[in-house]
Amino acid sequence: MQSSVIVNPSVRNPASGPRCQLSVVIVSFNTREVLRRCLKRLDEVASGLTLEIFVVDNASRDGSVEMLKAEFPHVRVFPSQTNLGFGAANNRVIHMATGRYIVLLNSDAFPLPGALQNAIKHMDDEPGTALGGGRLIGEDGSWQPSARMFPSMVNDFLSLSGLASRFPKSRFFGRADRTWADPRQSCKVDWVPGAFSIVRPDALRQVGVLDEAFFLYYEEVDLCRRIKAAGHSVRYWPDVVVVHLGGESAKSLPDMVRSTAGAQLTLWRMRSGFLYYRKHHGSLAWFCYALESGWHRLRAVVNGFRNGKQRQAKAAASRVTVDLLRQAWRETSGGRVSPPRPW
């Protein structure tokens, strides 16, 4: 059956009004050291704000829960005996939030001074905005995709073919990540990455919380799509700056095949991609599978006939990708069923 939105009707709607300005929700999986750094950063940059902080620990094996209880007694900690995934872990505590706004924050994301204050101001000034995101940068200040277009067959092909990275300043070829745009300009977008986002509780009450069919990846894309379908805006704000490391949880799973970009767990990305396409585009899910599989089959053949270790390595990587695509397609029944958690 098609994946469905998990709607939580108990997202808090306090009759007496919110008790704090921000409810910050962090999901952690084996990220003790960066989680410590994240919480310290929140303490540093929350000047003048009233915050409540929730951490859902997805069965970490690195002593994260013990560290939290010893060093951050003001943080509400919710240990899970199993890895719930990103969406389900967030949903576990979202209904407890009492803040005017809810911030979903990765444990490897560190807001710069003024980021939270600016995010609140933007939400106050833009009542039509239901969800907003900031400018994500690496520790070296390098730009990360922060204002993005929804996945589509065209956007997927531009990424797979390398045309998007070859012509980043083109409005057409650089469309998916808006690499052509000035990152200093605020704008309406399709979706923003889940490393940092601020959302109105009213919007979640209307469209539902994160869809738990997505164990990891695409859950924020799906939420933004539902928010926009309900007539609300999603915004990108360049003065909400957040340092984002990326891939910290993935590093604790060395046996999984990762993509070269962002240490994504490739199989999980494929499963969630098929679930997303089936949910929002129906039979186009098959074309999504055929496009990526066909591209890598061709890539494997072309590179396989060429000499050199690098070419042979590319051919081998494409063959692995084809096998993983076939596995993900089978395990999700063509994007119709989410495999049992944990993935």
N, C-alpha and C positions, 0 to 999 in steps of 0.2 A: 504494500500500500504506500501511497505518497506520504512523505514526511509531513508532519503537522506542527503548527505553532503551539508551543506549550504556554498556555495563558494562565497566569497566576492571578485570580481575582482578588487576592488579599494584599496586593501592593498597597502600602499604607496610605490612607486618606484621613489624616487626623482632623477631628472636628475642632480641636483647640489650636491648630496651626503647627508648623514645624518647630522642633525643639533646637535645631542647629542649622547652620547655613549649608554645610556639605556633609553628605554621607559618602565616605570613600570605601569602595569595595575592591579588595585585592585578592586574587587567586594565586596561590603559590604551589609549585611542585618542585621540590629539591632545589630551591634557590635561596638557601639560608643567608648567604653572605650578601647577595644583592638585595634581598628582602630587608635585611637590617639597614642597609644603606638607603633604601627607599623610604623606610619609616623615619629614619633620622632626617632625611631631606624634608619630609612632610612636616616634622616638628620645626624645622628651620624656616620654612617658607609660609607657614600658616599664620603669620603675624596678623592679629586683628580679626581672625576668623574663628568661628566655633565649628569644630569638626567632630564627627564620630567615625571611627575606623574599624572596618571589619576585615579580617583575614580568614579566608577559607583555605585550609591546607589539604591538598589532594594526596594524602597518604605519603608524605615525604619520608625519605629514609635518612635524611642528613641532619636531624636534630632541630629542624625549623620550629616545631611546636615548643620544644623546651626553651629555645632561645627567645621566642616571643613571650612566653610566660615569665621568664626571668628578667628580661630587659625592657619590655613594653607592657606594663600592667594595665595601661589605659586602653589597649587595643583589645577588641572582642575577637577571640580566636575560636574557630570552628573546625576542629580536626575531622577528617573523613577517613574511614578505614579502607576505602578504595578510591581510585582516581576517578572522580566524577566527570572530568572534562571541564572545559572553560565555561560553557553556557550553564550547565546544571549547577556548577559550584557557585557562580554568581547568583543564580536564581534562589539558591538556598538561603541567602541573607537579604536579598533586595527587598523582600516584603517587610523586613524589620527596620528599614531605613526611615529616619525621622527628619532628614534634612530637606531644605527647600529644593536642592538639586542632588542628584546622585552622580558621583564620579566613579567610573570604571577605570582602574589603573593597573597596569602590569607591574609585577614585582621588580622588573628590570627597567622601569621608567622613572625618571627623576625630574619633577617639575622645577623649572628655574624660578627664582624670586619674582613674584608678581603674576605668575601664570594662573594660579588659582583665583586670585582677586580679579584678574582680567576676564577669566572665564565666567565668573559670577556676574560681572558687570555686563558682559555681552548678552548673557541669558536674560538679565533684567531689562536690557534695552531693546531686545528683539523677541517680543512675545510669540512671534510666529515660528521661532526656531525651537524645535523639540530636542535636537541633539547637536552638539558641537564638538569639534576636535581642534587640536593645536598643531603647531609646527614641530615635527619630530626631527631631531638631529642626532648624529652620533657623538661620541665623546670628543671627537676631534672637530666638532662643529659641522661635519658634512651633512648635506641634505638627505632626508629620507622621504619617500613618497608619503604625503600627508593629506592630499585632497584628490580623491580618485573617482573614476567612472565605474559604473556597474560592469561586471563581466559580460561579455558578449562573444559571439563567434568571431567578429571582426577584431575585437581587442585581443582575444586569445591568439589569433593568427599573427597579429603584429608582434606580440611578445614572443611566440614560438619561433618566428622567422628571424628575429633579431632586428627587424626594421624599426621597432620602437626605440631600441637603444642606439641604433645607427643614426636615426634622425630625431633626436629628442626635442629639437626646437620647432618641429613641424606640428601644427595644430591637429593634423590627421594622424600621423604616425606616433606622436607623443600623447595621444588623447587619453589613454587609460590612466596614466599617472599624472596627467597634466604637466608634463615636464617642460612644455612650452611656456607655461604661465609664470608670472612673477610671484615667487613665494611670499613676497612682502605684502601682497594684496589679499584682503579678505574676500571670500566668495561663497556662493551656494555651490554645493557639490552633491554627488550621488551618495558617497559614503566616506567615512574617515576610519583609519585603523583603530583597532581595539586597544592599542597600547595606552591610549588616553582618550576618554570621551566623557562629556558631561551631558546628562539627560534629565528631562523633566519627569518627575514621577507621574504626572497626569498623562503623559504620552504613553508610558508603560501600562497604565491602567486601561488606556484605550486600545492599544495595538497588541498588548501582551509582552511578556518578558522574552528573554533569549530562547530560541528554539533549541531544545536539548537534543534534537536529532543530530545536530552538528557537535560532535565531540570536541573538535578543535578545528579552527579555520572556518571562514565564511559565516560564522554566527553574527558578527557585526555587520556584514554586508546584508544579510537577511533582515536584521533589525532595521537598518537604515532604509531598506526597500519598503518595508511595511509602514514605517513612519512617513515616508514620502507619499506612499499610496493613500495614506489617511489625510493628506493635504497639508502636512507640516514641512518645515524646511530642515535641512542638514547643512551646517555651516563649518567653514574652515577659518580660523583666526590666527594670523601670523604672530600676534603678540602673546599668544599662549604657547610658550616654548618649553618643550619637554625633551630631555636627553633620554634616548632609548637605545639600550644595548642590543636586544633582539636575540632570540634563540637560546636563552639561558636554560630553560627547562629541557629543551631538546638535547642539550649537551649531556644530560644525565642518562640518555638512552643511546649509547654508542653502537648498539647492535642494529639500529634502524637505519635504513637508507635515507639520506637527507638530500635535499636539493642544494645547489651551490649558492642560492640566494637566501640569506636569512636563516640558514640551518633549519628550514621547514622539514618536518617529517613527511616525506613524499607520499607515502601510502595514505596517510591521514588526510593530506591535502587533496588527493585524488578522490577519496571517498566523499569528503565534504563537497567537493566540486560537483560530483555527479548528483548528490542530494539536492544541492542548490539549483542546478539546471532543471532537474525533474520537477522540483517544487514550483519554480517560477516560469519555466519555458516548456514543460511537458516533453514531447518527443525530441526536442532539440538536444536533450541529454545524450541521445545516441550520436548525434552529429558532433557534439563536444568530444565524446570518446573517440569517434572515428578520426576527427581532426588531429588530436594529439597523438593517437596511436599511429596513424598514417604518416605523420611528420617524422616520428622517431624511427619507424621502419625504413623510411627513405633515407634518413640520416645514417642509420646503421649500415645500409647497403653502400651508400656513397663513400663513407669513411672507411668501410671494410676493404674496399678495393684500392685504397691509397696506402702508401708506405709511410712509416714513421710511427713512433710510439704514441705520440699525441693523437694522431688520427685513429689508431687502433683503440686507444682509451675512449675516445668519443663514440666509436662504434659500439664498444662494450657497454658504455653507459646508456646508450639509446636502447640496446637490447634489454637491459635491466628495466628501464622505464616502461617498455612495452609489456613486459611480464607483470609489472606492478599495476599498470592500467587495467590489464585483463583481470587481475586479482581483485582490484577495487570495484570494477564493474560487476563482477560475479558476486562479491560479498554484499553489495548494496542492491542487488537485483536490478541493475540499471538505474540506480538512484531512487528506487522506490522504498527501500528499507534501510534504516540505520542499524549497523551491526550492534550487538549487545555491548554495553559498557562494562569495563573499560576497554577501549580499543587497544 
